């Protein structure tokens, strides 16, 4: 999956946590590369938020959006 801002393709990560950010924007799972994160520190403001807890730690699973903070799930728009 490419970076949703610049289109850069993610390469196989080295061991450890990935420097790529992830989230949901307009109901679609996205990745954002480290360079775009650095150039726009406000990028998390563009992420969708959970209607229950307001968290942005979301994943898209089989057509549903799932909040990893409170486990709420709902159908994307």
Secondary structure, DSSP 8 states (H G I E B T S, - for coil): -BBTTT--B-----SSS-S-EEEEETTEEEEE-HHHHHH-TTGGGGS---TTT----EEEETTEEEETTT--EEE--
